[in-house]
Amino acid sequence: MITGEIKNKVDKIWEIFWTGGITNPLSVIEQITYLLFIKSLDDKQSDSEANASLLGTEVDKIFPDNQSELRWKNFKQMDAVTMFETMQKKVFPFIKNMDSNKQSAFSKYMADAIYMIPTPQMLEKIITNVDTLPLKERDTKGDLYEYLLSKVATAGTNGQFRTPRHIIKMMVELMKPTPTDIIIDPAAGSAGFLVAAGEYLVRNNDDLFSIQQVKDHYGKDMFHGYDMDSTMLRIGAMNMMLHGVESPNIEYRDSLSEVNKDNEKFTLVLANPPFKGSLDHEAVSADLLKVTQTKKTELLFLSLFLRILKKGGRAASIVPDGVLFGSSGAHKAIRKEIVENHQLHAIISMPSGVFKPYAGVSTAIMIFTKTGAGGTDKVWFYDMKADGLSLDDKRQPIEENDIPDIVSRYHNLDSEESRKRTEQSFFVPKDEIVGNDYDLSINRYKEIEYDEVEYEEPFKILEKIINTEKEITNLLSELKSAIV
């Protein structure tokens, strides 16, 4: 979790942009991201120089020897006017054109990037404050970036809203990505799921980069993300590169349209697709409509996952509660498809406050494997009641947190067999789900245990009330006598 000190530093930088006339949150995040990226490039070359000196190897150079003024450690010491000219005329053009592979996500989405800081004085203040941010530690950098993104407090036009980082991390830990996975988020936004998957792999595989083939796969072929907002694509691509993915496959694409030809291409889907709004049938790929005839994006994305996953591929997706119990033909069709023709593993019900203050929608996490041959025997349900933060708009840290329990239990499902339906997690057999029209809402199966409360007979309660009233009357008479 980001500390109060770092929050204050970010808030101060934000205020400098705000008072300088740059008030669009996404524009502010873009400009800060460019500066974080520039600083990270210099840090990366400094580390390479230190390692080369220690091991006697060649330095992996990012900046040309004859252009030392491009390096953060050098231009941050310049006077305001020189710094401004250097940034505007040299440093920013350098990062826009540094990638020789013009087909990469970085090149594509930096091509129309605009440097917006208007004055030398404003740039000097921002550089001074950015320089104090801790970018060395991966987790801290991730938390810092997440806090920046949290400043975007309104939902997007397609119903997208920021997925809290701890929920993303939980979903990644549930799915346990492997070094051979090919991971997709078809509604990537700022690439939070892809970044978290990369962090998990680095954290859990000490030799991840020791084999060149695995290293190349991680840097170039493992991570894929689509979105239709060019600003978010740029932020997402920068976010991935800040986290060590050299060439993220971040693309402008309508995942649900005919343009998206992906078929059995990926091994893992991690997503929080947009729920809000409907689409025109003509814009939707015919393959998706075969599974579920609908205009609802939340159903179409589930259909998409089944198409783009390879056999044996896994998916963990956030879905609105309506997907689980909706009574329309389309709702039932997609649930039946997943339960009957693939393997549905788990439904994790989340409290509505998880997405506050951005939205109060009730959601769940659906986890399944594409098999094409069934495999659902029973489904594990978990009733999440707390995620470590208050469920109001303030979202303050609290002690109650079900996330560690969810991850632990999901990876030890054998021990869940004996759990009763009055408990927080339990299994439901497939036959019962089928008998309930494929209803997957936890409330359909959860049993509530009521404690028996015994009350006194009404006559005795009435007698007590009369006696109490007499006592009050006597006390009032005594009080009146004392006053008179």
C-alpha positions as CSV (number, residue, x, y, z in Angstrom):
1,M,0.0,0.0,0.0
2,I,1.3,3.4,-0.9
3,T,2.4,5.5,2.1
4,G,1.0,8.9,3.1
5,E,4.4,10.5,2.3
6,I,4.3,9.3,-1.3
7,K,0.7,10.2,-1.6
8,N,1.5,13.7,-0.5
9,K,4.3,13.9,-3.1
10,V,2.0,12.8,-5.9
11,D,-0.7,15.2,-4.7
12,K,1.8,18.1,-4.7
13,I,2.8,17.2,-8.3
14,W,-0.8,17.0,-9.3
15,E,-1.4,20.4,-7.7
16,I,1.4,21.9,-9.8
17,F,-0.2,20.7,-13.0
18,W,-3.7,21.9,-11.8
19,T,-2.5,25.4,-10.9
20,G,-0.5,25.5,-14.2
21,G,-3.7,25.0,-16.2
22,I,-3.5,21.3,-17.0
23,T,-6.7,20.0,-15.3
24,N,-7.7,17.0,-17.4
25,P,-6.8,14.0,-15.2
26,L,-5.7,11.8,-18.1
27,S,-3.5,14.5,-19.5
28,V,-1.8,14.9,-16.1
29,I,-1.3,11.2,-15.9
30,E,0.2,11.1,-19.4
31,Q,2.6,14.0,-18.6
32,I,3.7,12.4,-15.3
33,T,4.1,9.0,-17.0
34,Y,6.4,10.5,-19.6
35,L,8.6,11.9,-16.9
36,L,8.6,8.6,-14.8
37,F,9.6,6.8,-18.0
38,I,12.4,9.2,-18.7
39,K,13.7,8.8,-15.2
40,S,13.4,5.0,-15.3
41,L,15.4,4.9,-18.5
42,D,18.2,6.8,-16.8
43,D,18.0,4.5,-13.7
44,K,18.1,1.5,-16.0
45,Q,21.3,2.7,-17.8
46,S,22.9,3.5,-14.4
47,D,22.2,0.0,-13.2
48,S,23.6,-1.4,-16.5
49,E,26.8,0.7,-16.0
50,A,27.2,-0.5,-12.4
51,N,26.8,-4.2,-13.5
52,A,29.1,-3.8,-16.4
53,S,31.8,-2.2,-14.1
54,L,31.4,-5.1,-11.6
55,L,31.3,-7.9,-14.1
56,G,33.6,-6.4,-16.8
57,T,30.9,-6.7,-19.5
58,E,29.5,-4.3,-22.1
59,V,27.1,-1.5,-21.0
60,D,23.6,-1.9,-22.4
61,K,23.3,1.7,-23.6
62,I,20.0,3.5,-24.0
63,F,21.4,7.0,-24.4
64,P,24.1,7.9,-27.0
65,D,27.5,8.8,-25.5
66,N,27.4,12.2,-27.3
67,Q,24.0,13.1,-25.9
68,S,24.5,13.0,-22.1
69,E,22.1,15.9,-21.7
70,L,19.2,13.5,-22.4
71,R,19.8,11.7,-19.1
72,W,17.6,12.6,-16.1
73,K,20.6,12.9,-13.8
74,N,22.1,15.6,-16.0
75,F,19.2,17.7,-17.3
76,K,17.5,17.9,-13.8
77,Q,20.5,20.0,-12.7
78,M,20.1,22.6,-15.4
79,D,18.6,26.0,-14.9
80,A,14.8,26.2,-15.6
81,V,15.1,27.8,-19.1
82,T,17.8,25.4,-20.3
83,M,16.0,22.4,-18.8
84,F,12.7,23.4,-20.6
85,E,14.4,23.8,-24.0
86,T,16.3,20.5,-23.5
87,M,13.1,18.7,-22.6
88,Q,11.0,20.2,-25.4
89,K,13.6,19.9,-28.2
90,K,15.7,16.9,-27.3
91,V,14.5,14.6,-24.4
92,F,10.8,14.3,-25.4
93,P,11.5,13.8,-29.1
94,F,14.1,11.2,-28.1
95,I,11.6,9.1,-26.2
96,K,9.0,9.5,-29.0
97,N,11.5,8.1,-31.6
98,M,13.7,5.8,-29.5
99,D,12.1,2.6,-30.7
100,S,13.3,1.6,-34.2
101,N,10.6,-1.0,-34.5
102,K,7.8,1.3,-35.7
103,Q,5.2,-1.5,-35.3
104,S,5.6,-1.7,-31.6
105,A,2.9,-0.5,-29.2
106,F,5.3,2.1,-27.9
107,S,6.0,3.6,-31.2
108,K,2.4,3.6,-32.4
109,Y,1.0,5.3,-29.3
110,M,3.9,7.7,-28.8
111,A,3.6,9.0,-32.3
112,D,0.8,11.4,-31.4
113,A,2.0,12.1,-27.9
114,I,2.1,15.8,-27.0
115,Y,4.4,17.5,-24.5
116,M,2.1,19.9,-22.6
117,I,4.1,21.5,-19.8
118,P,3.9,25.2,-20.7
119,T,6.6,27.0,-18.8
120,P,10.2,26.5,-17.5
121,Q,9.2,27.3,-14.0
122,M,6.4,24.7,-14.0
123,L,8.7,22.0,-15.4
124,E,11.4,22.8,-12.9
125,K,9.0,22.3,-10.0
126,I,7.6,19.1,-11.4
127,I,11.1,17.6,-12.2
128,T,12.2,18.5,-8.6
129,N,9.2,16.7,-7.1
130,V,9.2,13.7,-9.5
131,D,12.9,13.2,-8.6
132,T,11.9,12.4,-5.0
133,L,9.5,9.6,-6.0
134,P,10.8,6.0,-5.3
135,L,11.0,4.2,-8.7
136,K,13.5,1.5,-7.8
137,E,11.2,-1.0,-6.1
138,R,8.7,-2.7,-8.4
139,D,5.9,-2.9,-5.9
140,T,6.3,0.7,-4.8
141,K,6.3,1.9,-8.4
142,G,3.2,-0.2,-9.1
143,D,1.4,1.3,-6.0
144,L,2.5,4.8,-7.1
145,Y,1.1,4.3,-10.6
146,E,-2.1,2.9,-9.2
147,Y,-2.6,5.9,-7.0
148,L,-2.1,8.1,-10.1
149,L,-4.7,6.2,-12.0
150,S,-7.1,6.5,-9.0
151,K,-7.2,10.2,-9.7
152,V,-9.4,9.4,-12.7
153,A,-12.6,9.4,-10.6
154,T,-15.2,9.1,-13.4
155,A,-16.3,6.1,-15.4
156,G,-15.4,5.9,-19.1
157,T,-17.8,6.3,-21.9
158,N,-17.9,2.5,-22.4
159,G,-18.8,1.9,-18.8
160,Q,-15.2,1.1,-17.9
161,F,-13.9,2.0,-14.5
162,R,-10.6,1.4,-12.6
163,T,-10.2,-2.0,-11.1
164,P,-8.7,-1.7,-7.6
165,R,-5.1,-3.0,-7.7
166,H,-5.6,-5.4,-4.7
167,I,-8.5,-7.1,-6.6
168,I,-6.4,-7.4,-9.7
169,K,-3.6,-8.9,-7.6
170,M,-6.0,-11.4,-6.0
171,M,-7.2,-12.5,-9.4
172,V,-3.7,-13.0,-10.7
173,E,-2.8,-15.0,-7.5
174,L,-5.8,-17.2,-8.1
175,M,-4.8,-17.9,-11.6
176,K,-1.0,-18.4,-11.0
177,P,0.3,-17.3,-14.4
178,T,3.2,-19.4,-15.7
179,P,6.3,-18.4,-17.9
180,T,4.8,-20.2,-20.9
181,D,1.4,-18.4,-20.7
182,I,0.1,-16.1,-23.4
183,I,-2.0,-13.5,-21.5
184,I,-4.8,-11.3,-22.9
185,D,-6.9,-8.5,-21.5
186,P,-9.4,-7.6,-24.2
187,A,-10.5,-4.4,-22.3
188,A,-7.0,-3.5,-21.1
189,G,-7.3,0.2,-20.1
190,S,-4.1,1.1,-18.3
191,A,-2.9,-2.6,-18.5
192,G,-3.3,-3.2,-14.8
193,F,-4.0,-6.9,-15.2
194,L,-1.0,-7.4,-17.5
195,V,1.3,-5.5,-15.2
196,A,0.2,-7.5,-12.2
197,A,0.7,-10.8,-14.1
198,G,4.2,-9.7,-15.0
199,E,4.9,-8.8,-11.4
200,Y,3.6,-12.2,-10.2
201,L,5.9,-14.0,-12.7
202,V,9.0,-12.0,-11.6
203,R,8.2,-12.6,-8.0
204,N,7.6,-16.3,-8.3
205,N,10.3,-17.3,-10.8
206,D,13.8,-16.6,-9.8
207,D,15.2,-17.9,-13.1
208,L,12.6,-16.2,-15.3
209,F,15.2,-14.2,-17.2
210,S,18.1,-16.7,-17.2
211,I,16.8,-18.6,-20.2
212,Q,16.9,-16.3,-23.3
213,Q,13.8,-17.9,-24.9
214,V,11.7,-17.3,-21.8
215,K,13.1,-13.8,-21.4
216,D,12.2,-13.0,-25.0
217,H,8.7,-14.5,-24.6
218,Y,8.1,-12.3,-21.5
219,G,9.3,-9.2,-23.2
220,K,7.7,-9.6,-26.6
221,D,5.0,-12.3,-26.9
222,M,3.4,-13.0,-23.5
223,F,1.3,-9.9,-22.9
224,H,-1.6,-8.7,-25.1
225,G,-4.1,-5.9,-24.5
226,Y,-6.8,-4.2,-26.5
227,D,-8.7,-1.0,-26.0
228,M,-10.5,1.7,-28.0
229,D,-9.2,4.7,-26.1
230,S,-5.9,6.0,-27.6
231,T,-5.0,7.8,-24.4
232,M,-5.5,4.7,-22.3
233,L,-3.5,2.7,-24.8
234,R,-0.6,5.1,-24.5
235,I,-0.7,5.0,-20.7
236,G,-1.0,1.2,-20.8
237,A,1.9,0.8,-23.1
238,M,4.1,3.1,-21.0
239,N,2.9,1.3,-17.8
240,M,4.0,-2.1,-19.3
241,M,7.4,-0.7,-20.4
242,L,7.9,0.9,-16.9
243,H,7.4,-2.6,-15.6
244,G,10.0,-4.2,-17.8
245,V,8.0,-5.5,-20.8
246,E,10.0,-4.3,-23.8
247,S,7.4,-4.7,-26.5
248,P,3.9,-5.0,-25.1
249,N,1.3,-6.0,-27.6
250,I,-1.1,-3.1,-26.7
251,E,-3.4,-2.5,-29.7
252,Y,-6.3,-0.2,-30.7
253,R,-9.1,-2.7,-31.3
254,D,-12.8,-3.3,-30.7
255,S,-12.5,-6.7,-29.1
256,L,-16.2,-7.6,-29.9
257,S,-16.1,-6.5,-33.6
258,E,-15.5,-8.5,-36.7
259,V,-12.1,-6.9,-36.9
260,N,-10.9,-9.0,-34.0
261,K,-10.1,-12.3,-35.7
262,D,-8.3,-13.9,-32.6
263,N,-9.2,-17.6,-32.3
264,E,-7.7,-20.1,-29.9
265,K,-4.7,-17.8,-29.5
266,F,-4.3,-17.3,-25.7
267,T,-3.9,-19.4,-22.6
268,L,-5.0,-17.0,-19.9
269,V,-7.7,-14.2,-19.9
270,L,-7.6,-11.7,-17.1
271,A,-10.3,-9.0,-17.5
272,N,-12.8,-6.6,-16.1
273,P,-14.7,-5.8,-19.3
274,P,-17.2,-2.9,-19.6
275,F,-20.7,-3.7,-18.3
276,K,-22.5,-0.5,-19.2
277,G,-24.4,0.0,-22.4
278,S,-25.3,-2.1,-25.4
279,L,-23.9,-2.6,-28.9
280,D,-25.4,-2.6,-32.3
281,H,-25.7,-6.2,-33.6
282,E,-24.1,-5.1,-36.9
283,A,-20.9,-4.2,-35.0
284,V,-20.6,-7.5,-33.2
285,S,-18.7,-10.5,-34.5
286,A,-21.1,-13.1,-35.8
287,D,-19.1,-15.9,-34.0
288,L,-20.0,-14.3,-30.6
289,L,-23.7,-14.0,-31.4
290,K,-23.9,-17.7,-32.1
291,V,-23.2,-18.4,-28.5
292,T,-25.5,-15.8,-27.0
293,Q,-27.9,-13.6,-29.0
294,T,-27.5,-10.3,-27.2
295,K,-26.3,-6.7,-27.3
296,K,-25.1,-6.7,-23.7
297,T,-21.3,-6.3,-23.6
298,E,-20.9,-8.3,-20.4
299,L,-22.3,-11.5,-22.0
300,L,-20.5,-11.0,-25.3
301,F,-17.2,-10.7,-23.6
302,L,-17.7,-14.1,-22.0
303,S,-18.5,-15.5,-25.4
304,L,-15.3,-13.8,-26.7
305,F,-13.2,-15.5,-24.0
306,L,-14.4,-18.9,-25.1
307,R,-13.4,-18.1,-28.7
308,I,-9.9,-16.6,-28.1
309,L,-8.7,-19.1,-25.5
310,K,-6.9,-22.3,-26.6
311,K,-8.2,-25.6,-25.3
312,G,-7.2,-25.8,-21.7
313,G,-6.9,-22.0,-21.5
314,R,-8.2,-20.3,-18.3
315,A,-10.2,-17.2,-17.7
316,A,-10.8,-15.0,-14.6
317,S,-13.2,-12.2,-15.2
318,I,-15.2,-9.7,-13.2
319,V,-18.9,-9.8,-14.1
320,P,-21.9,-7.9,-12.8
321,D,-24.2,-9.9,-10.7
322,G,-26.9,-9.8,-13.4
323,V,-24.8,-12.2,-15.5
324,L,-25.2,-14.8,-12.7
325,F,-28.9,-14.8,-12.4
326,G,-30.4,-12.9,-15.4
327,S,-33.5,-14.7,-16.7
328,S,-33.3,-13.7,-20.4
329,G,-32.5,-16.3,-23.0
330,A,-29.1,-14.7,-23.6
331,H,-28.1,-14.8,-19.9
332,K,-29.1,-18.5,-19.6
333,A,-27.4,-19.4,-22.9
334,I,-23.9,-18.2,-21.9
335,R,-24.2,-19.7,-18.4
336,K,-25.3,-23.0,-19.9
337,E,-22.5,-22.9,-22.5
338,I,-19.8,-22.5,-19.8
339,V,-21.3,-25.0,-17.4
340,E,-22.1,-27.7,-19.9
341,N,-19.4,-27.4,-22.5
342,H,-16.5,-26.2,-20.4
343,Q,-15.4,-26.3,-16.8
344,L,-16.7,-23.7,-14.5
345,H,-14.5,-23.6,-11.3
346,A,-15.6,-20.8,-9.1
347,I,-17.9,-17.9,-8.5
348,I,-16.5,-15.4,-6.0
349,S,-19.2,-12.9,-4.9
350,M,-17.8,-9.4,-4.1
351,P,-19.5,-6.7,-2.0
352,S,-20.8,-3.7,-3.9
353,G,-18.5,-1.3,-2.2
354,V,-15.4,-2.8,-3.9
355,F,-15.6,-0.3,-6.8
356,K,-16.5,2.8,-4.8
357,P,-16.3,5.7,-5.2
358,Y,-16.5,5.1,-8.9
359,A,-19.5,2.7,-8.9
360,G,-21.7,0.9,-6.5
361,V,-22.4,-2.1,-8.7
362,S,-22.4,-5.6,-7.2
363,T,-20.0,-7.9,-9.0
364,A,-18.4,-11.4,-8.9
365,I,-15.4,-13.1,-10.2
366,M,-16.0,-16.0,-12.6
367,I,-13.2,-18.5,-13.1
368,F,-13.4,-21.2,-15.8
369,T,-11.4,-23.3,-18.2
370,K,-12.1,-23.8,-21.9
371,T,-12.4,-27.5,-22.6
372,G,-15.0,-27.8,-25.4
373,A,-15.9,-31.1,-23.8
374,G,-17.5,-30.2,-20.5
375,G,-15.9,-31.0,-17.1
376,T,-18.0,-29.0,-14.7
377,D,-18.7,-31.4,-11.8
378,K,-19.3,-28.9,-9.0
379,V,-18.7,-25.2,-8.6
380,W,-17.0,-23.5,-5.6
381,F,-18.8,-20.4,-4.2
382,Y,-17.2,-17.8,-1.9
383,D,-19.1,-14.9,-0.2
384,M,-16.5,-12.2,0.1
385,K,-17.6,-9.7,2.8
386,A,-14.5,-7.6,3.2
387,D,-11.5,-6.7,1.1
388,G,-9.3,-4.9,3.6
389,L,-10.9,-1.5,2.9
390,S,-14.1,0.1,4.2
391,L,-17.0,-0.3,1.7
392,D,-18.0,3.4,1.7
393,D,-16.7,6.1,-0.6
394,K,-13.6,6.8,1.5
395,R,-12.3,3.2,1.3
396,Q,-10.1,3.5,4.4
397,P,-7.9,0.4,5.4
398,I,-9.6,-1.9,7.9
399,E,-8.5,-5.2,9.5
400,E,-11.2,-7.4,8.0
401,N,-10.0,-8.9,4.7
402,D,-11.2,-12.1,3.1
403,I,-8.6,-12.0,0.2
404,P,-5.9,-14.1,1.8
405,D,-8.6,-16.7,2.8
406,I,-10.0,-16.7,-0.8
407,V,-6.6,-17.4,-2.4
408,S,-5.7,-20.0,0.2
409,R,-9.0,-21.9,0.0
410,Y,-9.1,-21.8,-3.9
411,H,-5.7,-23.5,-4.0
412,N,-6.8,-26.1,-1.5
413,L,-10.2,-27.0,-2.8
414,D,-10.0,-30.6,-1.5
415,S,-10.4,-29.3,2.0
416,E,-13.6,-27.5,1.0
417,E,-15.6,-30.6,0.4
418,S,-17.0,-30.8,3.9
419,R,-18.0,-27.1,4.2
420,K,-21.6,-26.3,4.9
421,R,-23.7,-23.8,3.0
422,T,-24.0,-21.7,6.1
423,E,-20.2,-21.0,5.9
424,Q,-18.5,-18.4,3.7
425,S,-17.4,-20.9,1.0
426,F,-18.9,-24.2,-0.2
427,F,-19.4,-26.4,-3.2
428,V,-22.6,-26.8,-5.2
429,P,-23.0,-29.8,-7.5
430,K,-23.6,-29.3,-11.2
431,D,-27.0,-31.1,-11.1
432,E,-28.4,-28.6,-8.7
433,I,-27.2,-25.6,-10.8
434,V,-28.8,-27.2,-13.9
435,G,-32.0,-27.7,-11.9
436,N,-32.0,-24.0,-11.1
437,D,-31.8,-22.8,-14.7
438,Y,-28.0,-22.4,-14.4
439,D,-28.4,-19.7,-11.8
440,L,-25.0,-18.9,-10.4
441,S,-25.9,-16.3,-7.8
442,I,-24.5,-17.3,-4.3
443,N,-27.8,-16.3,-2.6
444,R,-29.6,-19.1,-4.5
445,Y,-27.5,-21.7,-2.6
446,K,-26.3,-20.1,0.6
447,E,-28.1,-21.1,3.7
448,I,-28.6,-18.7,6.6
449,E,-28.5,-20.1,10.1
450,Y,-30.9,-18.3,12.4
451,D,-30.3,-18.3,16.2
452,E,-33.5,-19.0,18.2
453,V,-34.4,-16.2,20.5
454,E,-36.8,-16.8,23.3
455,Y,-39.0,-13.9,24.6
456,E,-41.1,-13.7,27.8
457,E,-44.8,-14.1,27.5
458,P,-46.6,-10.9,26.4
459,F,-48.5,-10.6,29.7
460,K,-45.2,-10.5,31.7
461,I,-43.7,-7.9,29.3
462,L,-46.8,-5.8,29.7
463,E,-46.7,-6.1,33.5
464,K,-43.1,-4.9,33.4
465,I,-44.0,-1.9,31.3
466,I,-46.9,-1.0,33.7
467,N,-44.5,-1.2,36.7
468,T,-41.9,0.9,35.0
469,E,-44.5,3.5,34.2
470,K,-45.6,3.6,37.9
471,E,-42.0,4.1,39.0
472,I,-41.6,7.0,36.5
473,T,-44.9,8.6,37.8
474,N,-43.7,8.3,41.5
475,L,-40.3,9.8,40.6
476,L,-42.0,12.7,38.8
477,S,-44.2,13.4,41.9
478,E,-41.2,13.4,44.2
479,L,-39.4,15.8,41.9
480,K,-42.4,18.1,41.8
481,S,-42.6,18.1,45.6
482,A,-38.9,19.0,45.9
483,I,-39.3,21.9,43.5
484,V,-42.4,23.4,45.3
